[in-house]
Amino acid sequence: MDRSRYSRQILFDGIGEEGQRKLLTSRVAIVGMGALGTVLANHMVRAGVGFVRVIDRDFVEASNLQRQMLYDESHAADGMPKAMAAYETLHRVNSGVQIEPVVADLTWQNAEALLSDVNLVLDGTDNFQVRFLINDVCVKHGIPWVYGGGVSAHGMTMPILPGDTPCLRCMFDSAPAPGTTQTCDTAGVVGPIIHVVASYQAVEGMKILVGALDKVRRTMLNIGMWDYSTNSIDISKARRADCPCCGRGEFLYLETRAGDETTTLCGRNTIQISPSEPWEVDLPALAKRLETSGRVESNKFLVRFYATEEIRLVIFEDGRVLVQGTDDLSVARSLYAKYIGM
């Protein structure tokens, strides 16, 4: 152990030398490398967590730079996948940490493989469908995880210890209906709320990893940055015997789904279409084929095709497609079928 590197952390009574050794041998997965995820990964890597897997389906754009702390203008200009750009930055921060970048969408097909071999999962996502999927995996395998979310100048976070605290389905039986909650697209987001929420998530995660479970909050914390408001809701007695997930052991979000899956991405005027079964795309061949139909930009991770002046398709190696420039599902599906052929 590099005592000098972690000396200030070791001096803190809550961690100490034993806690630091636990961090160095811990494994963490972070789902989503947007605003929350970049702060979470930064904290985990700098704290010396031995293995950090960073999972993200997207690539860096200029609009990310306002709040996503691991990226710079070169990442945006190159269209780097966020997981790879995060790895590039984090490896320079702490080369002693094993960082595994995964450029993929978290789905029922890969969630258990990506999340079941770690000691902690941290939520850096922007939608409840993925959070419920994380919840299913973590409850099924008894893995602690920390929920977090932020939009506008408001955020919330809650640690989830399977078998002890309520799970996410105890608190939210289903995802909020579309149009009933604020999003980045409708309300915007200020960077500081993201950093505050993710920092609370990170410190709860560190408590879990060092074994300080008695110090883990049994509350859902709500934070308002613009008006400096906080509200802590006691959830210690909120576990439900009839909860579909932790009560009845029904892991519905891990069940196979037929057909492709679509997701509207927060604040992006973008629809993601994922095939029901992953397929490996020959990106150079696809780029060459699409050149006859319009402008194409590509790198070894993705192909960007300009279907119209307003709409472009970004195709990843696993068959996922981001249809950017529309929130109309029928338009997105039509362009997908026309140019991708599936």
N, C-alpha and C positions, 0 to 999 in steps of 0.2 A: 504494500500500500504506500502511495506517495503521500506521506504525512504532511509535507509542506504545502502541497496543492490543496488539501482539504482541511488544513489546520483550523480555519475559522469555523468550519462546520463541526469539527471534532470538539472544539471548545464549548459548543452549545450543549447544555446538559441533556436536552431532549434527544440528541443523536449520540454524541460521544464516539469513542473509538469502536465500540461494539456495533453501534448503529451504522457507522460508516462502512464497516466490513459487510454488514448485511446489504447495504446499498450496492456495494461493489459486486455482489454476487446475485443481485436481483435482475429480473427480466420484466420489462414493461412494453406494452403495445399502445400506441397512440393512433386513434382512428380519426383521420382528417388532419391535414396539414395546412389549414387556412389560418385564420387569426388566432383562435384558441390553441390549435395544435402547435403552431410555431412557438408560442410562449411556453406551452407544456414541455415540448421537446427541448427547448433551450434550458429550462430549469432541470430537467432530468439528466441531461448530458453534463451540465456544469456541476451537478451534485455528485456525479460519479456513478450513476446507475450503470451496472455492468453491461446490460444489453437493452437496446432501445429499438423497437421496430416501428417505423413510421409508415403509415398507410394512407395513400391519397390517390384519387382517380383523375385529378385535374392538373392543369399547368399554370404557370405564373403569368399574370397579366399586369399591366401598369396600375390598374385600379386596386390591386392587392397591396401595393407598396405603402399605402397610408397606414396599415395596421398589422401587416403580416411580417414580423420582425426578422425573419431569416433570409428574406429575398432582397435583391437589388435590381437596378435597371438592366443589368446584363442578363439576368435570369428572365426578365420579362421580354426583352428584345429577342432572346433565343427561343422563347416558348418552352422553357425547361419544365418538365413535369415537377410538381411541387415536392414529391418525395425525393427525387434526385437532387433538386436544388437545396433542400433541407440537409440532405446527407453531405453535400459539398461544403456547406457552411459549418455544420456541426462537427464534421471530422477535423476541421481546422481549429475548432474550439477545444476539443478533447479527443485526441487520437487514441487514448486508452480505452475508450468506450466502444463496444461493438455496436455499430449502427446498421440496421438492415432496412434499406428503402424498398418499399413495395408499391409499384405503380399499378394500382388496381382499385376497382370498386368493391366495397365490402358487401357481399350478397350471401344468401343462404347457401350458395355453392362453396364458398371459401372461408366463411366466418369461423367455423370451428378450427380449421387448419391454421388460421392466422392468429387466433386469440386464445386457444386452449392450452398453450404451452408457456404462458407467462404468469407472473405473480400479481400483476395489476394491469387493468385496462383504463386508459384515460380518454374521455370523450371530447373530441375536437370537431364534432360533426355539426351540421346545420339543419337536420331534419329528424323527426321522431321515428320514421320507419327504420332508419339505421340504428337509432338508439334502442328501439325495442329488440332489434336483432342482437345488439351487444348484450342487452339485458338477458335474453334467452341463453346465449352462450355462457355468460358469466354465472347465472343461476344454475344452469345445468352442470357446470364444472366446478362450482364453488370458488369462483375467482372474484375478488373485490374489484369494483370499478367506481369511477367518480364522474357523475353527470355534470355537465355545465352547458350554459347557453347565454348568448348575449346579443342584443339588438338595440338600436337607438342608443340610449344611455343607461339601459337597464340590463341586469343579468341575474342569473340564479345558478346555484350549484348545490349538489347533494351527494355525499358519499353513500355507496351501497355495498353492504357486507352481507352476502348471501347467508341465510340461516340466522342472521342477527337483526339487521335493519329491514324495513320494507324495501321491496324491489321497485323498479320504475313502473311496472304494471299495477302495483298496489296503489301508487299515487296517481297514475294516468292510465285508465283502463284502455283508452284508445287514443290515437293521434288526433290533435285538434283538426277540426274541419277546415278545408281550404278557405281562405278569405276571412277567417275569424281571428287570426293573430297577426301581429306585426311581423314584417320580414325586413331584411336589408333593403329589398327593392322598394318597399313602401315607406319605411321609416328611417332608412340610413343607419349608420353606426359610427360612433366615435371611438377611436382607438383605446383610450384609457379604460373603458368599461371591460374590454376584452382582456386587457392585461390584469385587471383586478380579479375578474372571475377566474381566469386561468391560474393566477397565483394562489388563490384559495384552493382550487383543485389540486395544484401541485403540492401544497403543504399537507393536505389531507392524504394524498398519495404517499408522501414521504413518511407520515406517521404509520401508515399501513405497512410499508416496506420495512421499517425498523422495528415493527412489532409493538408500537405504542397504541394498541387498539382502544385502550381506555380513554385516550385523548381524541379519538376520532369523533367529530360532531355527529350527533343524532338529530340534526336539524336540516331543513331546507332553507338556505340563506338567499334572500332577495336583496339586491343592491341597486340603488339609483344614484348614478354618479353626478348627474347635473344638479340635483337638489340635495345631494349628500344624505340620502335616506337609506336605512337598512331595516330589514325585517327578518327575524329568524323564527321559523315555524317548527315547533317540536314534532318530530315524526317518530319518536321512540315507540309509540303504541299504534302506529299506523299500519302494521302488517295485517294483511287480510287472509283469513283461512281459505276464502273462496277465490283468492287471486289466481287467475288462469296459469300464471307462470310459477311463482314460488309456492303457491298453495296447492294447486292441482297437478303441477309438473307437466303442463301442456306448453310445449315450445313451438308455438304456431309460426313464428317468424323464421324458424329453421326448416319448415316444410317446403318441399319442392313446389315451385310455381310454374305453371305452363305459360308459354308465350314470352315475348320480350317484356322487359320492365322499363317503365319510364319514370323519370324524376325531374321535377322543375327545380333548377338550382337557384339558391338564395341570391337575389340581387343581380342576376346575370342575364335576364331575358334569354334564357337558355334551357333547352330540354335535353336531357340525357336519355339515350335509348341503349339498353343493354340486352344482348341476345339471351335467350333462356338457357342456352348451353354455350360456354366459352369456346371461341374458335380463334385460331392463331392466324393473324393477318400477315400476308407478305406485303409489308409496307412499301418497299421500292416498286413492286409490281403494281400495287394499287395506285401509287402516285403517277406512274407512267400512264396507266389507263385513264385516270381522271384528267390528265393534261390536255386531252382532246376535247374536254367539256368546259374548261375554265382554268383560272389561275390556281396553281398548287404551290404550297410551301411544305417542306418536310424536313425532319431530322430522324435520327435512329429510333425515336420514341413514338412519333406520331406523324400523321399527314393532315395538313390543313388545306381544305378545298373551298374555294369561294364559289358557292352555287349561284349567288346573285350579288349585287352590290351591297345588299343589306345582310345577307345570310351566308354563313359559312359552316361547313361540317368539319369537325376535328375527329379523326379516326385513330383509335389506339390499337395496339397490337392484339389485345384480348377481344377485339370486336366491338368495344363500346364506341358510341358516337355521340359527341356533343353537337347539337344543332343550335348554333348561336345566332341571335338576331330575331328570334320569335318565341312567343309563349303559347302559340297555337299548336296543339298536339297534332291536329290533322295535317298541318303544313309540315311539321317535323317528320311525321311518319311518311308523308308523300315523298319528301326529299330523300329520306333514308332508303325507301324502296327503290327510288329512281336511280340513285348513285351507288348504293352499297349492294342492293340486289338481294336483301334478306328481309 
